Every structure is written in C-alpha cells, then in structure tokens.
Amino acid sequence: MILSNYSRFSDSGIYFAPKDGPIESYREYIESLPLNDTPEVFGMHENANITYLTQESNKILEAVLTIQPRLSDSSQEKSTDDIVLDIAKALLKDLPMNLNKEVGNKKLFETNEMGLIPSLSTVLLQEIQRFNTLLDVMRNSLDQLQKAIKGFVVMSQELDQMYTAFINNQLPDNWKKASYPSLKPLGSWYQDLLERVKFMENWLMNDNPVAYWLSGFFFPQGILI
C-alpha cells in the first residue's frame, strides 16, 4: 500500500516512497536526498537541530581547550602551574567550613510527642549532608592538586583533568559528580556555591527563613514533596 500510494514520510515531502521503476530511478532519488538528515526524518521539530548544533559546537570547543599547550613562553610572568596554584589557593581560602548541626539553632530540631523533628528541619539536614559532601570533595581535591603540582604526590588522571579544567575556567568532573546540576563556568559556579552555603548556614544558625531560595537547594524537590 505504501509503495502504490506514493506515501510521504515527512511534512516537507522530501522523503517519500519513489515510483516503481528501473534501478537508475531509485539511485537518482537517493542522490537527490539531503546530505545531512533533517530532524523531520526522526519525527522531531526543526528546533531540535539547534540543540544538536549547540552540543556539537561545545564538544569541538572542549576538544580544542583540552589539547591546547600548557607550557608558557619565557615572556609570561607566570607559568601555567603558578596560575593553577593561585586558583587552587584562592578557592581553598574562601571555601566555607562544613555545616554543623550541633552548633545550629536547637529549636529547629526539637522533637514532637512522636519523637520526630519538623519536616522542614529534615529537609535542612538533607541539604546540609549534600553540601558537606561536596565541600569535602572540593577541600580534599584542592589540597591534593597543590601537592601534585609541587611534586609531593602523583598527578593522577583525576587531578590532571582538574588542572585542565581550572585553566579553562570549567567545573572539574570530580566536582560535578558531587555537585548539583549547573551549566555555569567555574568562577560563577563557585560564587553561586558560596551563596547557597550561606543561605543554608543562616537557616541553620537562626530559624526557618521567611522565604525559601528554591533554586539554591541541592535537591529542590525535597521541600516540595
């Protein structure tokens, strides 16, 4: 039925069942098709091509940044190692301490007659745990990276990727694994992290806030459930 009715397989009409004929007619039809498949072939909107091209461009840029040389010429004041060391020291210096429930507002964790703490306090504890895990990963890796650059420990693959990420102002993969989803570059991501931790610290040390910064949560769904 498809072949006899010359069915169109896309809205544009480019893709259809060709008319029955000699093999040359089929070859001619195939050669007339676009070299690059359009999204309509897969039943997708044309805007899907924008996402595809964006992802391809990002991958190309990441590849270029990855293979760029690390060694600097003698005319530069600082070597690449010195630059990465400065970044690591600055990040480690401003990195906040872990959030500690024991020094927080005791009223937040008062139990009811069933021995349960308020649901909002449960959300706070979950957020504290997630942020503390991220801070521990950052603190340990920043310390190890500095030691590796100075030759005190082996420069592992993870630290090497972290080194490259700092050069390119990108978030290291080992931090991404412990972090909340974000598309920000390293500098903006770090400032955003400081604000998030500050919000959680104010909540912990004082009381439930009047308004909640939902996008600042590690797991925003937790407070909405």
JOBEL-V835928 format. One record per backbone hydrogen bond with DSSP energy under -1.0 kcal/mol. NH is the residue of the N-H (numbers start at 1). CO is the residue of the C=O. Records with the same first field share a line. If there is no record, write none. Layout:
# JOBEL-V835928
NH=CO  CO
This chain:
# JOBEL-V835928
5=1
7=2
9=15
17=7
25=22
26=22
27=23
28=24
29=25
30=26
31=27
33=30
41=38
42=39
43=40
44=39
48=45
49=46
51=47
52=48
53=49
54=50
55=51
56=52
57=53
58=54
59=55
60=56
61=57
62=58
63=59
64=60
65=61
66=62
67=63
76=73
83=79
84=80
85=81
86=82
87=83
88=84
89=85
90=86
91=87
92=88
93=89
94=90
104=101
105=204
108=105
109=106
110=107
112=116
115=112
122=118
123=119
124=120
125=121
126=122
127=123
128=124
129=125
130=126
131=127
132=128
133=129
134=130
135=131
136=132
137=133
138=134
139=135
140=136
141=137
142=138
143=139
144=140
145=141
146=142
147=143
148=144
149=145
150=146
152=147
156=154
160=156
161=157
162=158
163=159
164=160
165=161
166=162
167=163
168=164
169=166
170=165
176=172
177=173
186=169
189=185
190=186
191=187
192=188
193=189
194=190
195=191
196=192
197=193
198=194
199=195
200=196
201=197
202=198
203=199
204=200
205=201
206=202
214=212
216=213
217=214
222=219
223=220
225=221
